[in-house]
Structure formats: structure tokens, C-alpha cells
Amino acid sequence: MDGYEALANAIVLQAAEDYRLLARLRARNPHSERIAALLEQTGEFFLSRWYGALTAVDGAMLLRRLENECKYRKKGVRH
């Protein structure tokens, strides 16, 4: 893996971690418009051209998996 590929992977991984964090914050603060907006913006990243330039991983599929993961964690279920 070259440096550019490592950087691209790090950007995608950080976005996924940011999404998870924001989903947890949103669950704790359901009336926060700021957190809701940040969560939406982070989710939109996975559907963007920029994301597509960074990786071949399907962004819509990854976003669905993150949403499901966060939904299950909210209910206290882990897989």
C-alpha cells in the first residue's frame, strides 16, 4: 500500500468513526439540531464523489451498514 492509498483509507476510516460517534451523541441528544446536521453531513460523505475518488468500496452499502450498526447498538444488541 502506498502513502496515498493509506491516506485515503485513513480518511474513510475516520469518517466511519465520526459517524458512529455522532450517532451515539444523537441518541443522547435527540433534540440537538447541530448534531443532527453533522450526522447528516457525515452520512452524505459516503455518497459523495470525493468518497468515490478515495475508495472502490460502495459508499451506500457502507452507510447502510453503519446505520444498522448504530441502530443495533442503540437497542443494546451487538453483532
PDB file of N, CA, C and O in Angstrom, chain B, residues numbered from 101:
ATOM      1  N   MET B 101       0.856  -1.176   0.000  1.00  0.00           N
ATOM      2  CA  MET B 101       0.000   0.000   0.000  1.00  0.00           C
ATOM      3  C   MET B 101       0.900   1.237   0.000  1.00  0.00           C
ATOM      4  O   MET B 101       1.805   1.362   0.826  1.00  0.00           O
ATOM      5  N   ASP B 102       0.637   2.140  -0.935  1.00  0.00           N
ATOM      6  CA  ASP B 102       1.443   3.347  -0.974  1.00  0.00           C
ATOM      7  C   ASP B 102       0.865   4.405  -0.026  1.00  0.00           C
ATOM      8  O   ASP B 102      -0.195   4.210   0.569  1.00  0.00           O
ATOM      9  N   GLY B 103       1.568   5.502   0.098  1.00  0.00           N
ATOM     10  CA  GLY B 103       1.165   6.554   1.030  1.00  0.00           C
ATOM     11  C   GLY B 103      -0.188   7.157   0.716  1.00  0.00           C
ATOM     12  O   GLY B 103      -0.958   7.456   1.628  1.00  0.00           O
ATOM     13  N   TYR B 104      -0.492   7.341  -0.564  1.00  0.00           N
ATOM     14  CA  TYR B 104      -1.778   7.930  -0.940  1.00  0.00           C
ATOM     15  C   TYR B 104      -2.931   6.998  -0.601  1.00  0.00           C
ATOM     16  O   TYR B 104      -3.977   7.434  -0.119  1.00  0.00           O
ATOM     17  N   GLU B 105      -2.728   5.718  -0.856  1.00  0.00           N
ATOM     18  CA  GLU B 105      -3.763   4.738  -0.536  1.00  0.00           C
ATOM     19  C   GLU B 105      -3.977   4.662   0.976  1.00  0.00           C
ATOM     20  O   GLU B 105      -5.113   4.560   1.439  1.00  0.00           O
ATOM     21  N   ALA B 106      -2.905   4.710   1.731  1.00  0.00           N
ATOM     22  CA  ALA B 106      -3.012   4.696   3.190  1.00  0.00           C
ATOM     23  C   ALA B 106      -3.765   5.934   3.685  1.00  0.00           C
ATOM     24  O   ALA B 106      -4.594   5.837   4.590  1.00  0.00           O
ATOM     25  N   LEU B 107      -3.478   7.084   3.099  1.00  0.00           N
ATOM     26  CA  LEU B 107      -4.177   8.309   3.479  1.00  0.00           C
ATOM     27  C   LEU B 107      -5.661   8.212   3.141  1.00  0.00           C
ATOM     28  O   LEU B 107      -6.506   8.574   3.959  1.00  0.00           O
ATOM     29  N   ALA B 108      -5.985   7.729   1.949  1.00  0.00           N
ATOM     30  CA  ALA B 108      -7.387   7.572   1.544  1.00  0.00           C
ATOM     31  C   ALA B 108      -8.113   6.640   2.499  1.00  0.00           C
ATOM     32  O   ALA B 108      -9.237   6.928   2.912  1.00  0.00           O
ATOM     33  N   ASN B 109      -7.487   5.527   2.855  1.00  0.00           N
ATOM     34  CA  ASN B 109      -8.101   4.588   3.796  1.00  0.00           C
ATOM     35  C   ASN B 109      -8.302   5.233   5.157  1.00  0.00           C
ATOM     36  O   ASN B 109      -9.331   5.018   5.798  1.00  0.00           O
ATOM     37  N   ALA B 110      -7.338   6.015   5.602  1.00  0.00           N
ATOM     38  CA  ALA B 110      -7.454   6.685   6.900  1.00  0.00           C
ATOM     39  C   ALA B 110      -8.606   7.691   6.903  1.00  0.00           C
ATOM     40  O   ALA B 110      -9.307   7.827   7.906  1.00  0.00           O
ATOM     41  N   ILE B 111      -8.804   8.389   5.795  1.00  0.00           N
ATOM     42  CA  ILE B 111      -9.911   9.353   5.699  1.00  0.00           C
ATOM     43  C   ILE B 111     -11.246   8.628   5.809  1.00  0.00           C
ATOM     44  O   ILE B 111     -12.135   9.076   6.533  1.00  0.00           O
ATOM     45  N   VAL B 112     -11.395   7.518   5.103  1.00  0.00           N
ATOM     46  CA  VAL B 112     -12.650   6.752   5.138  1.00  0.00           C
ATOM     47  C   VAL B 112     -12.877   6.168   6.531  1.00  0.00           C
ATOM     48  O   VAL B 112     -13.993   6.225   7.049  1.00  0.00           O
ATOM     49  N   LEU B 113     -11.846   5.614   7.135  1.00  0.00           N
ATOM     50  CA  LEU B 113     -11.985   5.058   8.480  1.00  0.00           C
ATOM     51  C   LEU B 113     -12.364   6.133   9.490  1.00  0.00           C
ATOM     52  O   LEU B 113     -13.193   5.895  10.368  1.00  0.00           O
ATOM     53  N   GLN B 114     -11.765   7.312   9.372  1.00  0.00           N
ATOM     54  CA  GLN B 114     -12.105   8.401  10.294  1.00  0.00           C
ATOM     55  C   GLN B 114     -13.542   8.852  10.104  1.00  0.00           C
ATOM     56  O   GLN B 114     -14.226   9.163  11.080  1.00  0.00           O
ATOM     57  N   ALA B 115     -14.007   8.893   8.871  1.00  0.00           N
ATOM     58  CA  ALA B 115     -15.407   9.261   8.613  1.00  0.00           C
ATOM     59  C   ALA B 115     -16.354   8.251   9.246  1.00  0.00           C
ATOM     60  O   ALA B 115     -17.384   8.633   9.801  1.00  0.00           O
ATOM     61  N   ALA B 116     -16.018   6.972   9.169  1.00  0.00           N
ATOM     62  CA  ALA B 116     -16.857   5.944   9.780  1.00  0.00           C
ATOM     63  C   ALA B 116     -16.874   6.100  11.299  1.00  0.00           C
ATOM     64  O   ALA B 116     -17.931   5.981  11.919  1.00  0.00           O
ATOM     65  N   GLU B 117     -15.733   6.361  11.897  1.00  0.00           N
ATOM     66  CA  GLU B 117     -15.676   6.577  13.347  1.00  0.00           C
ATOM     67  C   GLU B 117     -16.449   7.836  13.739  1.00  0.00           C
ATOM     68  O   GLU B 117     -17.149   7.848  14.752  1.00  0.00           O
ATOM     69  N   ASP B 118     -16.321   8.889  12.938  1.00  0.00           N
ATOM     70  CA  ASP B 118     -17.078  10.120  13.198  1.00  0.00           C
ATOM     71  C   ASP B 118     -18.577   9.845  13.138  1.00  0.00           C
ATOM     72  O   ASP B 118     -19.334  10.347  13.969  1.00  0.00           O
ATOM     73  N   TYR B 119     -19.010   9.051  12.159  1.00  0.00           N
ATOM     74  CA  TYR B 119     -20.427   8.729  12.025  1.00  0.00           C
ATOM     75  C   TYR B 119     -20.915   7.984  13.276  1.00  0.00           C
ATOM     76  O   TYR B 119     -21.971   8.301  13.822  1.00  0.00           O
ATOM     77  N   ARG B 120     -20.139   6.996  13.719  1.00  0.00           N
ATOM     78  CA  ARG B 120     -20.513   6.235  14.916  1.00  0.00           C
ATOM     79  C   ARG B 120     -20.628   7.153  16.135  1.00  0.00           C
ATOM     80  O   ARG B 120     -21.590   7.065  16.898  1.00  0.00           O
ATOM     81  N   LEU B 121     -19.651   8.026  16.309  1.00  0.00           N
ATOM     82  CA  LEU B 121     -19.668   8.952  17.440  1.00  0.00           C
ATOM     83  C   LEU B 121     -20.881   9.875  17.369  1.00  0.00           C
ATOM     84  O   LEU B 121     -21.582  10.061  18.364  1.00  0.00           O
ATOM     85  N   LEU B 122     -21.123  10.443  16.213  1.00  0.00           N
ATOM     86  CA  LEU B 122     -22.258  11.350  16.057  1.00  0.00           C
ATOM     87  C   LEU B 122     -23.583  10.629  16.272  1.00  0.00           C
ATOM     88  O   LEU B 122     -24.515  11.216  16.822  1.00  0.00           O
ATOM     89  N   ALA B 123     -23.690   9.375  15.854  1.00  0.00           N
ATOM     90  CA  ALA B 123     -24.920   8.604  16.081  1.00  0.00           C
ATOM     91  C   ALA B 123     -25.145   8.396  17.580  1.00  0.00           C
ATOM     92  O   ALA B 123     -26.276   8.486  18.058  1.00  0.00           O
ATOM     93  N   ARG B 124     -24.066   8.117  18.321  1.00  0.00           N
ATOM     94  CA  ARG B 124     -24.199   7.971  19.780  1.00  0.00           C
ATOM     95  C   ARG B 124     -24.618   9.296  20.422  1.00  0.00           C
ATOM     96  O   ARG B 124     -25.488   9.329  21.292  1.00  0.00           O
ATOM     97  N   LEU B 125     -23.987  10.383  19.980  1.00  0.00           N
ATOM     98  CA  LEU B 125     -24.346  11.698  20.514  1.00  0.00           C
ATOM     99  C   LEU B 125     -25.792  12.052  20.184  1.00  0.00           C
ATOM    100  O   LEU B 125     -26.497  12.638  21.005  1.00  0.00           O
ATOM    101  N   ARG B 126     -26.224  11.698  18.989  1.00  0.00           N
ATOM    102  CA  ARG B 126     -27.603  11.977  18.565  1.00  0.00           C
ATOM    103  C   ARG B 126     -28.599  11.210  19.435  1.00  0.00           C
ATOM    104  O   ARG B 126     -29.649  11.740  19.797  1.00  0.00           O
ATOM    105  N   ALA B 127     -28.266   9.957  19.770  1.00  0.00           N
ATOM    106  CA  ALA B 127     -29.147   9.153  20.620  1.00  0.00           C
ATOM    107  C   ALA B 127     -29.275   9.782  22.007  1.00  0.00           C
ATOM    108  O   ALA B 127     -30.339   9.729  22.624  1.00  0.00           O
ATOM    109  N   ARG B 128     -28.188  10.375  22.488  1.00  0.00           N
ATOM    110  CA  ARG B 128     -28.206  11.009  23.816  1.00  0.00           C
ATOM    111  C   ARG B 128     -28.807  12.409  23.791  1.00  0.00           C
ATOM    112  O   ARG B 128     -29.285  12.901  24.813  1.00  0.00           O
ATOM    113  N   ASN B 129     -28.784  13.048  22.631  1.00  0.00           N
ATOM    114  CA  ASN B 129     -29.265  14.428  22.473  1.00  0.00           C
ATOM    115  C   ASN B 129     -30.204  14.515  21.276  1.00  0.00           C
ATOM    116  O   ASN B 129     -29.871  15.160  20.282  1.00  0.00           O
ATOM    117  N   PRO B 130     -31.365  13.882  21.351  1.00  0.00           N
ATOM    118  CA  PRO B 130     -32.239  13.789  20.174  1.00  0.00           C
ATOM    119  C   PRO B 130     -32.779  15.133  19.669  1.00  0.00           C
ATOM    120  O   PRO B 130     -33.274  15.214  18.545  1.00  0.00           O
ATOM    121  N   HIS B 131     -32.689  16.175  20.480  1.00  0.00           N
ATOM    122  CA  HIS B 131     -33.221  17.472  20.061  1.00  0.00           C
ATOM    123  C   HIS B 131     -32.143  18.422  19.543  1.00  0.00           C
ATOM    124  O   HIS B 131     -32.439  19.568  19.204  1.00  0.00           O
ATOM    125  N   SER B 132     -30.906  17.959  19.479  1.00  0.00           N
ATOM    126  CA  SER B 132     -29.810  18.803  19.013  1.00  0.00           C
ATOM    127  C   SER B 132     -29.796  18.862  17.487  1.00  0.00           C
ATOM    128  O   SER B 132     -29.498  17.877  16.812  1.00  0.00           O
ATOM    129  N   GLU B 133     -30.125  20.036  16.964  1.00  0.00           N
ATOM    130  CA  GLU B 133     -30.101  20.230  15.513  1.00  0.00           C
ATOM    131  C   GLU B 133     -28.675  20.215  14.979  1.00  0.00           C
ATOM    132  O   GLU B 133     -28.436  19.777  13.853  1.00  0.00           O
ATOM    133  N   ARG B 134     -27.736  20.688  15.774  1.00  0.00           N
ATOM    134  CA  ARG B 134     -26.327  20.720  15.356  1.00  0.00           C
ATOM    135  C   ARG B 134     -25.790  19.302  15.149  1.00  0.00           C
ATOM    136  O   ARG B 134     -25.144  19.019  14.140  1.00  0.00           O
ATOM    137  N   ILE B 135     -26.060  18.419  16.106  1.00  0.00           N
ATOM    138  CA  ILE B 135     -25.603  17.034  15.986  1.00  0.00           C
ATOM    139  C   ILE B 135     -26.304  16.355  14.811  1.00  0.00           C
ATOM    140  O   ILE B 135     -25.677  15.606  14.062  1.00  0.00           O
ATOM    141  N   ALA B 136     -27.597  16.614  14.648  1.00  0.00           N
ATOM    142  CA  ALA B 136     -28.340  16.022  13.530  1.00  0.00           C
ATOM    143  C   ALA B 136     -27.747  16.462  12.194  1.00  0.00           C
ATOM    144  O   ALA B 136     -27.610  15.655  11.275  1.00  0.00           O
ATOM    145  N   ALA B 137     -27.397  17.736  12.088  1.00  0.00           N
ATOM    146  CA  ALA B 137     -26.824  18.252  10.843  1.00  0.00           C
ATOM    147  C   ALA B 137     -25.445  17.640  10.573  1.00  0.00           C
ATOM    148  O   ALA B 137     -25.139  17.280   9.437  1.00  0.00           O
ATOM    149  N   LEU B 138     -24.623  17.522  11.607  1.00  0.00           N
ATOM    150  CA  LEU B 138     -23.300  16.918  11.437  1.00  0.00           C
ATOM    151  C   LEU B 138     -23.409  15.446  11.047  1.00  0.00           C
ATOM    152  O   LEU B 138     -22.646  14.962  10.211  1.00  0.00           O
ATOM    153  N   LEU B 139     -24.355  14.741  11.652  1.00  0.00           N
ATOM    154  CA  LEU B 139     -24.565  13.334  11.311  1.00  0.00           C
ATOM    155  C   LEU B 139     -24.997  13.200   9.853  1.00  0.00           C
ATOM    156  O   LEU B 139     -24.514  12.323   9.136  1.00  0.00           O
ATOM    157  N   GLU B 140     -25.896  14.062   9.423  1.00  0.00           N
ATOM    158  CA  GLU B 140     -26.348  14.032   8.026  1.00  0.00           C
ATOM    159  C   GLU B 140     -25.205  14.349   7.065  1.00  0.00           C
ATOM    160  O   GLU B 140     -25.051  13.681   6.043  1.00  0.00           O
ATOM    161  N   GLN B 141     -24.406  15.361   7.386  1.00  0.00           N
ATOM    162  CA  GLN B 141     -23.274  15.720   6.530  1.00  0.00           C
ATOM    163  C   GLN B 141     -22.263  14.584   6.442  1.00  0.00           C
ATOM    164  O   GLN B 141     -21.721  14.305   5.373  1.00  0.00           O
ATOM    165  N   THR B 142     -22.016  13.934   7.569  1.00  0.00           N
ATOM    166  CA  THR B 142     -21.073  12.820   7.575  1.00  0.00           C
ATOM    167  C   THR B 142     -21.611  11.671   6.741  1.00  0.00           C
ATOM    168  O   THR B 142     -20.861  11.040   5.997  1.00  0.00           O
ATOM    169  N   GLY B 143     -22.902  11.392   6.856  1.00  0.00           N
ATOM    170  CA  GLY B 143     -23.519  10.351   6.037  1.00  0.00           C
ATOM    171  C   GLY B 143     -23.438  10.680   4.555  1.00  0.00           C
ATOM    172  O   GLY B 143     -23.206   9.794   3.733  1.00  0.00           O
ATOM    173  N   GLU B 144     -23.626  11.931   4.214  1.00  0.00           N
ATOM    174  CA  GLU B 144     -23.560  12.350   2.810  1.00  0.00           C
ATOM    175  C   GLU B 144     -22.167  12.152   2.219  1.00  0.00           C
ATOM    176  O   GLU B 144     -22.026  11.949   1.013  1.00  0.00           O
ATOM    177  N   PHE B 145     -21.145  12.210   3.060  1.00  0.00           N
ATOM    178  CA  PHE B 145     -19.784  11.979   2.580  1.00  0.00           C
ATOM    179  C   PHE B 145     -19.676  10.622   1.889  1.00  0.00           C
ATOM    180  O   PHE B 145     -19.017  10.506   0.856  1.00  0.00           O
ATOM    181  N   PHE B 146     -20.319   9.590   2.451  1.00  0.00           N
ATOM    182  CA  PHE B 146     -20.219   8.239   1.898  1.00  0.00           C
ATOM    183  C   PHE B 146     -20.906   8.115   0.534  1.00  0.00           C
ATOM    184  O   PHE B 146     -20.709   7.128  -0.175  1.00  0.00           O
ATOM    185  N   LEU B 147     -21.704   9.106   0.174  1.00  0.00           N
ATOM    186  CA  LEU B 147     -22.406   9.105  -1.111  1.00  0.00           C
ATOM    187  C   LEU B 147     -21.793  10.104  -2.098  1.00  0.00           C
ATOM    188  O   LEU B 147     -22.297  10.284  -3.206  1.00  0.00           O
ATOM    189  N   SER B 148     -20.712  10.742  -1.686  1.00  0.00           N
ATOM    190  CA  SER B 148     -20.140  11.826  -2.481  1.00  0.00           C
ATOM    191  C   SER B 148     -19.129  11.338  -3.521  1.00  0.00           C
ATOM    192  O   SER B 148     -18.629  10.215  -3.457  1.00  0.00           O
ATOM    193  N   ARG B 149     -18.853  12.212  -4.469  1.00  0.00           N
ATOM    194  CA  ARG B 149     -17.823  11.931  -5.479  1.00  0.00           C
ATOM    195  C   ARG B 149     -16.450  11.844  -4.816  1.00  0.00           C
ATOM    196  O   ARG B 149     -15.604  11.055  -5.237  1.00  0.00           O
ATOM    197  N   TRP B 150     -16.231  12.643  -3.793  1.00  0.00           N
ATOM    198  CA  TRP B 150     -14.958  12.630  -3.079  1.00  0.00           C
ATOM    199  C   TRP B 150     -14.719  11.247  -2.469  1.00  0.00           C
ATOM    200  O   TRP B 150     -13.624  10.694  -2.572  1.00  0.00           O
ATOM    201  N   TYR B 151     -15.758  10.697  -1.833  1.00  0.00           N
ATOM    202  CA  TYR B 151     -15.634   9.351  -1.271  1.00  0.00           C
ATOM    203  C   TYR B 151     -15.297   8.365  -2.393  1.00  0.00           C
ATOM    204  O   TYR B 151     -14.415   7.522  -2.232  1.00  0.00           O
ATOM    205  N   GLY B 152     -15.990   8.465  -3.517  1.00  0.00           N
ATOM    206  CA  GLY B 152     -15.751   7.569  -4.641  1.00  0.00           C
ATOM    207  C   GLY B 152     -14.343   7.671  -5.202  1.00  0.00           C
ATOM    208  O   GLY B 152     -13.811   6.701  -5.741  1.00  0.00           O
ATOM    209  N   ALA B 153     -13.739   8.848  -5.075  1.00  0.00           N
ATOM    210  CA  ALA B 153     -12.362   9.015  -5.526  1.00  0.00           C
ATOM    211  C   ALA B 153     -11.363   8.372  -4.562  1.00  0.00           C
ATOM    212  O   ALA B 153     -10.244   8.035  -4.948  1.00  0.00           O
ATOM    213  N   LEU B 154     -11.779   8.207  -3.309  1.00  0.00           N
ATOM    214  CA  LEU B 154     -10.883   7.652  -2.293  1.00  0.00           C
ATOM    215  C   LEU B 154     -10.861   6.133  -2.257  1.00  0.00           C
ATOM    216  O   LEU B 154      -9.840   5.531  -1.926  1.00  0.00           O
ATOM    217  N   THR B 155     -11.994   5.505  -2.601  1.00  0.00           N
ATOM    218  CA  THR B 155     -12.089   4.058  -2.432  1.00  0.00           C
ATOM    219  C   THR B 155     -13.075   3.448  -3.419  1.00  0.00           C
ATOM    220  O   THR B 155     -13.943   4.135  -3.957  1.00  0.00           O
ATOM    221  N   ALA B 156     -12.928   2.154  -3.645  1.00  0.00           N
ATOM    222  CA  ALA B 156     -13.857   1.421  -4.502  1.00  0.00           C
ATOM    223  C   ALA B 156     -14.985   0.788  -3.691  1.00  0.00           C
ATOM    224  O   ALA B 156     -15.900   0.197  -4.264  1.00  0.00           O
ATOM    225  N   VAL B 157     -14.929   0.906  -2.369  1.00  0.00           N
ATOM    226  CA  VAL B 157     -15.978   0.346  -1.508  1.00  0.00           C
ATOM    227  C   VAL B 157     -17.267   1.133  -1.734  1.00  0.00           C
ATOM    228  O   VAL B 157     -17.261   2.364  -1.719  1.00  0.00           O
ATOM    229  N   ASP B 158     -18.363   0.423  -1.941  1.00  0.00           N
ATOM    230  CA  ASP B 158     -19.668   1.039  -2.190  1.00  0.00           C
ATOM    231  C   ASP B 158     -20.073   1.894  -0.977  1.00  0.00           C
ATOM    232  O   ASP B 158     -20.292   1.372   0.116  1.00  0.00           O
ATOM    233  N   GLY B 159     -20.167   3.195  -1.187  1.00  0.00           N
ATOM    234  CA  GLY B 159     -20.488   4.121  -0.096  1.00  0.00           C
ATOM    235  C   GLY B 159     -21.884   3.949   0.457  1.00  0.00           C
ATOM    236  O   GLY B 159     -22.088   4.052   1.666  1.00  0.00           O
ATOM    237  N   ALA B 160     -22.857   3.688  -0.416  1.00  0.00           N
ATOM    238  CA  ALA B 160     -24.233   3.495   0.043  1.00  0.00           C
ATOM    239  C   ALA B 160     -24.328   2.249   0.922  1.00  0.00           C
ATOM    240  O   ALA B 160     -25.025   2.251   1.936  1.00  0.00           O
ATOM    241  N   MET B 161     -23.629   1.192   0.529  1.00  0.00           N
ATOM    242  CA  MET B 161     -23.628  -0.037   1.313  1.00  0.00           C
ATOM    243  C   MET B 161     -22.961   0.202   2.670  1.00  0.00           C
ATOM    244  O   MET B 161     -23.462  -0.256   3.696  1.00  0.00           O
ATOM    245  N   LEU B 162     -21.846   0.910   2.675  1.00  0.00           N
ATOM    246  CA  LEU B 162     -21.158   1.188   3.932  1.00  0.00           C
ATOM    247  C   LEU B 162     -22.026   2.045   4.843  1.00  0.00           C
ATOM    248  O   LEU B 162     -22.081   1.800   6.048  1.00  0.00           O
ATOM    249  N   LEU B 163     -22.702   3.039   4.292  1.00  0.00           N
ATOM    250  CA  LEU B 163     -23.579   3.882   5.094  1.00  0.00           C
ATOM    251  C   LEU B 163     -24.718   3.063   5.687  1.00  0.00           C
ATOM    252  O   LEU B 163     -25.059   3.244   6.856  1.00  0.00           O
ATOM    253  N   ARG B 164     -25.311   2.171   4.906  1.00  0.00           N
ATOM    254  CA  ARG B 164     -26.376   1.302   5.442  1.00  0.00           C
ATOM    255  C   ARG B 164     -25.852   0.443   6.590  1.00  0.00           C
ATOM    256  O   ARG B 164     -26.527   0.273   7.605  1.00  0.00           O
ATOM    257  N   ARG B 165     -24.666  -0.087   6.426  1.00  0.00           N
ATOM    258  CA  ARG B 165     -24.080  -0.914   7.488  1.00  0.00           C
ATOM    259  C   ARG B 165     -23.828  -0.091   8.746  1.00  0.00           C
ATOM    260  O   ARG B 165     -24.080  -0.561   9.855  1.00  0.00           O
ATOM    261  N   LEU B 166     -23.339   1.119   8.582  1.00  0.00           N
ATOM    262  CA  LEU B 166     -23.126   1.991   9.741  1.00  0.00           C
ATOM    263  C   LEU B 166     -24.449   2.326  10.421  1.00  0.00           C
ATOM    264  O   LEU B 166     -24.547   2.300  11.648  1.00  0.00           O
ATOM    265  N   GLU B 167     -25.469   2.642   9.620  1.00  0.00           N
ATOM    266  CA  GLU B 167     -26.792   2.941  10.188  1.00  0.00           C
ATOM    267  C   GLU B 167     -27.331   1.751  10.962  1.00  0.00           C
ATOM    268  O   GLU B 167     -27.841   1.907  12.071  1.00  0.00           O
ATOM    269  N   ASN B 168     -27.221   0.562  10.382  1.00  0.00           N
ATOM    270  CA  ASN B 168     -27.695  -0.648  11.061  1.00  0.00           C
ATOM    271  C   ASN B 168     -26.894  -0.926  12.322  1.00  0.00           C
ATOM    272  O   ASN B 168     -27.463  -1.280  13.355  1.00  0.00           O
ATOM    273  N   GLU B 169     -25.588  -0.771  12.244  1.00  0.00           N
ATOM    274  CA  GLU B 169     -24.732  -0.977  13.415  1.00  0.00           C
ATOM    275  C   GLU B 169     -25.149  -0.049  14.548  1.00  0.00           C
ATOM    276  O   GLU B 169     -25.258  -0.475  15.697  1.00  0.00           O
ATOM    277  N   CYS B 170     -25.381   1.206  14.226  1.00  0.00           N
ATOM    278  CA  CYS B 170     -25.764   2.184  15.241  1.00  0.00           C
ATOM    279  C   CYS B 170     -27.155   1.897  15.785  1.00  0.00           C
ATOM    280  O   CYS B 170     -27.415   2.095  16.972  1.00  0.00           O
ATOM    281  N   LYS B 171     -28.046   1.431  14.921  1.00  0.00           N
ATOM    282  CA  LYS B 171     -29.400   1.084  15.346  1.00  0.00           C
ATOM    283  C   LYS B 171     -29.364  -0.071  16.343  1.00  0.00           C
ATOM    284  O   LYS B 171     -30.041  -0.035  17.371  1.00  0.00           O
ATOM    285  N   TYR B 172     -28.572  -1.094  16.033  1.00  0.00           N
ATOM    286  CA  TYR B 172     -28.470  -2.250  16.933  1.00  0.00           C
ATOM    287  C   TYR B 172     -27.810  -1.873  18.246  1.00  0.00           C
ATOM    288  O   TYR B 172     -28.220  -2.347  19.305  1.00  0.00           O
ATOM    289  N   ARG B 173     -26.803  -1.034  18.188  1.00  0.00           N
ATOM    290  CA  ARG B 173     -26.146  -0.599  19.437  1.00  0.00           C
ATOM    291  C   ARG B 173     -27.098   0.195  20.293  1.00  0.00           C
ATOM    292  O   ARG B 173     -27.074   0.084  21.519  1.00  0.00           O
ATOM    293  N   LYS B 174     -27.938   0.996  19.664  1.00  0.00           N
ATOM    294  CA  LYS B 174     -28.916   1.793  20.410  1.00  0.00           C
ATOM    295  C   LYS B 174     -29.868   0.869  21.162  1.00  0.00           C
ATOM    296  O   LYS B 174     -30.291   1.180  22.276  1.00  0.00           O
ATOM    297  N   LYS B 175     -30.199  -0.252  20.559  1.00  0.00           N
ATOM    298  CA  LYS B 175     -31.093  -1.215  21.212  1.00  0.00           C
ATOM    299  C   LYS B 175     -30.349  -2.134  22.172  1.00  0.00           C
ATOM    300  O   LYS B 175     -30.964  -2.955  22.851  1.00  0.00           O
ATOM    301  N   GLY B 176     -29.025  -1.998  22.228  1.00  0.00           N
ATOM    302  CA  GLY B 176     -28.248  -2.829  23.129  1.00  0.00           C
ATOM    303  C   GLY B 176     -27.857  -4.180  22.557  1.00  0.00           C
ATOM    304  O   GLY B 176     -27.412  -5.064  23.289  1.00  0.00           O
ATOM    305  N   VAL B 177     -28.022  -4.343  21.243  1.00  0.00           N
ATOM    306  CA  VAL B 177     -27.681  -5.599  20.580  1.00  0.00           C
ATOM    307  C   VAL B 177     -26.379  -5.393  19.849  1.00  0.00           C
ATOM    308  O   VAL B 177     -26.176  -4.355  19.219  1.00  0.00           O
ATOM    309  N   ARG B 178     -25.492  -6.368  19.923  1.00  0.00           N
ATOM    310  CA  ARG B 178     -24.221  -6.290  19.214  1.00  0.00           C
ATOM    311  C   ARG B 178     -24.092  -7.499  18.316  1.00  0.00           C
ATOM    312  O   ARG B 178     -24.535  -8.595  18.661  1.00  0.00           O
ATOM    313  N   HIS B 179     -23.469  -7.291  17.136  1.00  0.00           N
ATOM    314  CA  HIS B 179     -23.095  -8.424  16.276  1.00  0.00           C
ATOM    315  C   HIS B 179     -21.829  -8.183  15.582  1.00  0.00           C
ATOM    316  O   HIS B 179     -21.371  -9.034  14.820  1.00  0.00           O
TER     317      HIS B 179
END
